[in-house]
């Protein structure tokens, strides 16, 4: 009888341990994914801040030279593999510039088929997208009161 109780206790402890381990693993995974999201969003903001001056120059003096300077800086982030897609929008939510990594066109097409909205306020919005076991973030960040940047990482 005592052996049966001992086995039952061991079995219950084993099942409880497995359940607890799974729960802890899920919580840790969630926390780490949030930390990664936060890190990528900070990267997007920092990178976008680098383009405030060229965009501001273009916005206040729209000509081929100021546009070319902005465009070249954006292209640099794609070439450096920082992002797979960068889009810049004006205050009317019209796309000014778009650059993307041509090696990632299938991912971009998949992500682009998912509608994006501009935020109602000047807050950063992002969406997690999973494709083929990979995690991507689509980030829309306002920079200045008339300037939005959308990234896909």
N, C-alpha and C positions, 0 to 999 in steps of 0.2 A: 504494500500500500504506500509506504513511504517512498519507494522508488518511483511509483507512478506519479506521485505528487511532485517529486523532484524533477522528473522528465517534463511534466506539465509546466512547472515554473521555468525551467530552462527554455522550453519551447516558447512560452509567453515572453520571456526576456529577449530571446532571439528575434521574434516577430516585432516586439516593441523597439528593439535596437535598429532593426532594418527600417521601420516606419520613421523613427526619429532621424536616422541618417538621411533618408530621402527628403524629409521636410527641411532639414538643415541645408542640404545640398541645393534645394530649390530656392530657399531664402538667400543663400550666398550667391547663387547664379544671378538672381534678380538684382541684388545689390551691386554686383560687379558689372552687369549690363548697364545699370543706371550710371555707374561711375564712368564707364566707357563713353556712354552718351554725353555725359557732362564734359568729358575731355575733348570729344570731337566737336561739340558745340563751341567750346572755348577756342579751339583751333579755327573754326569757321569765323568766329567774331574777330579774332586777332588778324586773320588773313583779310577779312573784309575791311578792317580798319586801315590796313595798308593801302587800300584803294580809295579811301575817302578823299584825299587830296586830288588825285587824278580825276575822280568822278566830279568832285566839286568844280574843278577847273573846266571840265567839259560842260557841266550843267550851266555855268555862268558864261561860258564862251564856246558855244557849240560850233565847232569847225573841224575840219578833217584832221588837223594836227592834234588837237586835244582828244579827239575820239581815238586816234591811232595810238596815242600814249596809253590811254585807259585799256584799250583792246590788247596791246602787247603785254601789259602787266597781268591781265587776266589769263592770257594764254600761257604765261609762265607757270601759273599754279597747276594747270593741266599737264604741262610737260614735266613738272617736278613730281607728278603722281600724288599731289596733295589731295586733289578731288578728281572725280570722274566726270563731273558736270558742274559748270558754273553758269548762272544766268543773272544778268543785272536788269532791273526794271526801273522805270522812272515813276514819278508820282502818280501817273495815270494808269499804272500797272501794265504799261506797254513794255515789251521786252526790247532792251537796247542791244545787248550783247549776249551771245551764247557760245561757249566753248565746251567741248567734251572730248573724252578719250575715245578715239575711234575703235580701239580694241575692246571696248566695253559697250558697244552699240546695242547688243541684245539686252543687257541689263538696263540701259537707259530707256530703251523702247518699253520694256516691261514696267519700269517705274513711271514713265511719262503717261502710260495708260491709266494710271491712278491719278485722279483729279487733285489738284492742289488749289487751295484758297489762300487769299491774302489775309493776314490777321486783321481783326477788327481794331486792335490796339497796336501799339508799337512794342509788342512782345515777340520774342523768338518763338517760332513754332517748329516742331519737327515731328516726323513720322518714321517709325521703324518699318522696314520692309524686308521680308525674308524671301530670297530666291535661291533655289538650288542649294539650300543649307547655308547660305551666306547671309549675313546681316548688313543692310545698307541703311543709311540715314538720309532722309530728305529734309533739309533744313532751310527755313525761310527766315531771314533776319533783316529787320529794318536798320538801315544805317542812315543817319540824318533823318529829317522829317520827310524827305522826298526820294528816298533811295532804298530799294530792296535788293537783297542778294539771295539767290537760292542755290544751294549746294547739294550735291549728292556725293556721299562718301561711302 
